Amino acid sequence: MKVSDELILYRNFENGQILEDMDWVFTHMDQEEFRDEIRVRFYSCMHALIDLAGTYGFEGNLWHNYLTLLLVNNENVFSTSCEISGKTDGSLLQIAKHDFQIFMQLYRLDFSELEQKLQVGFFEEILHYKRGSVEGKVFNRRIRDRICELGAQLAADSAAGDDVKTPHFESRAAACDGYEENVSHAETAGLGEFAAHMMHFYQEFGVGRFGLHKAFRIAHDENGVQILPITNIAHVKLDDLVGYEIQKKKLIDNTEAFIQGKTANNCLLFGDAGTGKSSSIKGILNQYYDRGLRMIEIYKHQFQDLNEVIAQIKNRNYRFIIYMDDLSFEEFEIEYKYLKAVIEGGLERKPENVLIYATSNRRHLIREQFGDNMEGDIGKPAEIHATHGGDLHVSDTVQEKLSLSSRFGVTIYFGSPDKKQFQHIVRTLAARYGITMPEEELLLEANKWELSHGGLSGRTAQQFVDYISAMQ
């Protein structure tokens, strides 16, 4: 029987192939006829463990880190229950302890005999891996270090129950006979601590992709709507945006209320290009991530999937902002109707843990024609009717186009800076980047730059300072 077949709650692991291959290696390690296959699978496992270390930035005991990754990433009824309530007891906890007992034996696996049989001498590096300069591409440093710390805790809990060495996978089958007695014995030998550490982690960080990542995107494949992590996030802070203090405070106040479970509004950030609308929302994510805020980026061609996305996140113990960047619609585009129904107007109420934040260069998100302001009465010249397509109820058309933007309870205007504000942004950014150019020369060059690079905006100031910094 495979190790994964003995588990009840913890199944269908991402990256579970390593466990399956290691299971096979230990099961067949004494069978000479499988010697070549054993070596192939063993080296494949070593490659995969080192690859995970590079991807996630792990160090220390890579086998323990791998087992811990399986536990913290597996969404099941126990782990999600702990995420919501913090602790779980009763039958569900006892069933989880059955799985934890198996994992404890995996943490205690003795590789020395296998290493001797295969005559390999590098396994010490796998058990005491040094990361070097590789930081990892998936988790932020705080999550990565916490997983390594948890792995060490779980290994210590497992060692507390190490009365009898269990180096072979197949020995667990006998160990799991007489389940009640084994649980009772292991309770005093580390199982209780093992379960407590797992429950505390789920309460602190959550579980799976939502617990371990801060931002996500949408994909639609043959399996339906998928919410996938974005692993390379710009580390923008609100303080990085120079000026716009009133706008930032308005956005912070609304987000703070949302995080605290109070009434909050959907937000529309509109105004001139390059003024920091998108950067402000990214800064909000980085500021409130530690307090349970998550962000899902969605594009207008994906709006038909909005209801499915909300269905997947509405019962999780996080606060989700659905982020729509550069939102606007031409007259012929009808995707905004899906958005209207989700924001307000459908039979199902939008969950309290979901808000929509959007940015746009337009205050009115749906493009309007000059003819929309014309009265559609009989007697108007034919060319005027042609301007708005002969619509007899122009006021209804106008209301339809305005109804989307009116469903954002908070609207925040970001305008282009004037010359004085632009120069203040340049001076602030130059000081932040350590540029030593005399101020008069700096501002003169900045004025030349903005004339040929899009005009007065925070984005233009940032691009200019980046250029000067590179030249110096």
Secondary structure, 3 states (H helix, E strand, C coil): CCHHHHCCCCCCCCCCHHHHHHHHHHHHCCCHHHHHHHHHHHHHHHHHHHHHHHHHCCCECHHHHHHHHHHHHCCCHHHHHHHHHCCCCCHHHHHHHHHHHHHHHHHCCCCHHHHHHHCCCCHHHHHCECCCCCCCCCCCHHHHHHHHHHHHHHHHHHHHCCCCCCCCCCHHHHHCCCHHHHHHHHHHHHHHHHHHHHHHHHHHHCCHHHHHCCEEEEEEECCEEEEEECCCCCCCCHHHCCCCHHHHHHHHHHHHHHHCCCCCCCEEEEECCCCCHHHHHHHHHHHHHHHCEEEEECCHHHHHHHHHHHHHHCCCCCEEEEEECCCCECCCCCCHHHHHHHHCCCCCCCCCCEEEEEEECCCCCECCCHHHHCCCCCCCCHHHHHHCCCCCCHHHHHHHHHCCHHHCCEEEEECCCCHHHHHHHHHHHHHHCCCCCCHHHHHHHHHHHHHHCCCCCHHHHHHHHHHHHHHC
